[in-house]
Amino acid sequence: MIKNREAIAMVRMAFIFILAWSSSICAQNDIARDLFADYRSAVLQIRIIDLTSGSKSAIGSGFPINESGLIATNYHVIQLAASEPQQYRIEYLTETNKTGKLKLVDVDVINDLALVEAVDFEGQFIQLATQEPEIGMPVYALGNPLDLGLTVVPGTYNGINRASYHPRVHYTGSLNPGMSGGPTMDRQGQVVGINVATAGNQVSFLVPVSRLHTLVSDYRARGAAIENMQLHIGEQLMADQQEKFSSLFARNWQAISLGEAQVLDELAPFVKCWGGSNSSDDKAQFLSADRSCRSEDSIYMTSTFATGILEYQFIWLEADKLNSWQFYNYYERLFGDFAPGNRADEEDVTGFQCDHGFTQGASGRQSKNVFCLRAYKDYPKLYDILFLQGSVDDKESALISHFTLAGVSKENGLAFTRKFMEVSQWQ
Amino acid sequence: MAVIIEVLGWGGKRRQYFKIDADQVSIGRGYDNDIVLSDPYISANHLRLNACGDGWVITDLDSLNGLQVIKNPSTDESLFTSGAEIKLGRTKLRLVAESYPLEDAKILHGLERDTNKLNRLSVWLPLLVAVFATQLLSVYASTLAEWEWKNAIPVIVSAQLAIFVGAIFWSLLGRLIRHEAHFLGQYSLILLASLLFTGCSWLLSTLSYNFSSALFGDMVQQLASMSILLLLLSANLTLATNLSSRARWSGCAAFVGVVVIIGSVGQMKSWGEFSPFPQYSSTLAAPALLVVEGQTSEEFLADIDPLFQQADRAALEK
């Protein structure tokens, strides 16, 4: 993604949590009222307590899924305690102001799920649905928005969103900060999804309950809590990127034209492309057309670190009224302005290491290539890779190709680069 | 015995001198004196000198501000011998005999001998035109909007003005120290250095674009510009001062050293600082300036392999 460039009209998910919506349908209200009454004691507030200050540093929601006190929530709710167990502990708070300690036993960072266990928990639990509801069915999200107390939000189940690699249920209803990790239930009071994110204006996302089933059965099969959380998360990231890139490499990489060049089209249904040009600008001295593609599968690691994104971008430039020197001056400025699309901090990654060189493509075109990468400090053998290619043999037109892969192995990163260079060609 | 009375200026330099072949010399502001000085702190009839053996005896004629002895080589306090320095009012005088030893004549510096060449219209005008043209070209090349002279002129005029002010500074200094301004000489020198700098950085950036070697990296570019600065300063000083060549070179080197240190301290803040943005070579140049052949993409991918090991090592140094 180009720095300082106006973001394209893309849907950006934000991690959630509130409510301010009431259904006009009486029947829905009745069910909402009943569900609220029946399950109010089973929806917990999950609090992350800073041991030094003794105060809560983060809150979310969670719910018991069996009688022995196994509680489901989001990974991003308990992330502080997972990363720094010596600094934070996890607590629950019931509707009746009962508190108790929780122990983190398993996580699924890819799907933003976590399992915590209460030691001597006595209370109601919520059953997980075994079947996906039909699209259009009314469902009800429960949680603790903004620490305001338990809330129920009626909405509609809109099925698994095909526009994301990791399955997410599109839920039409308002989720707000603090509701993360809470259950979304059907009329029968069975969990169909776990509240996770919102894109604003009634567009919200749930983790499908099937992912929670998988996590629970993995945990049961293991029979013990995860000892080394960092290693476990690293393995999940490694396995997820391996699966994702294998499926990408198995696809047919189609090209689409941009200017005189052929560039990579939408790689998979979960990669969305957008485009634009300056052709409507009368004062423009040169012509610029671009195509940016991005998968929205950002995996939450910490508040300053996200991984899992895949983005690529092409910019076609024509000198038009500029002479060759002016054109290359502009081109150089643009070429120097690329940055990765995922955020990361010093604690998470190394600084970028870059190398560059000229290549001659199959068509004989000369390009300048820049390859930059940074390694993940906590998860060995995973990298963020930024690749940049600019044609350098035409006086009056140019093609910039760029991609960023976040959280990729060396083999997949190199294989992607190779294929990307092959497909995107300017004959 | 003839007495030579020198009026000293800044830095002990002779500003004016009087040579009088008489046994008695009167000094004061009044017109009836042998030596008439205009310093308002000097009385109308300030003092009188009388030759006496190898030196002179000074008699203060009841002057308002009196006499201050700065230096007197004689062992006898009442007798002033050749080389004595006195101060009356705000004026410093030196008394010398004709036999007073002189320093050897200095060799004229080659640059100074040739400075007249720099003064020639046929030298500085082409230099000026060349500098003007390169500046115009660089402004033109970096303009992406429709060309308008009104945008370009302020940039060029201010750059030319800076060169002009530099030349004025050095010629004023020269005027003060050596009574020689050499304005055109100084001006041509700065023009020449600016051309050299432009040419050098263009050449180095073209080389670094083609051969991505540390040989043409930032360090070398800095080194080249500091060398040009050193040469320019030394040449400026040659024209403006009487410094010996050793003093001149060491002074220039010290100055450049200070510039380098200040620059490095400025950069030191960002050394080792984490950046979420990649720092990569973004230089692109028109195809005419590209002389190397590209590798195959496989060769390129093989070359970047060590980056992974580097990053792995960096990741371990948490």
Interface residues (C-beta under 8 A of the other chain):
Chain A: K3 K283 Q285 F286 K321 L322 S324 W325 Q326 Y328 N329 Y330 Y331 E332 F335 G336 D337 F338 A339 P340 R343 A344 D345 E346 V349 T350 G351 F352 Q353 C354 D355 H356 G357 F358 T359 Q360 G361 Q366 S367 K368 N369 V370 F371 C372 L373 R374 A375 Y376 K377 P380 K381 Y383 L386 L388 G390 V392 D393 D394 K395 K410 L414 T417 R418 M421 E422
Chain B: Y140 A141 S142 T143 L144 A145 E146 S212 F274 S275 P276 F277 P278 Q279 Y280 S281 S282 T283 L284 A285 A286 P287 A288 L290 V292 E293 G294 Q295 T296 S297 E298 E299 F300 L301 D303 I304 L307 F308 Q310 A311 D312 A314 A315 K318
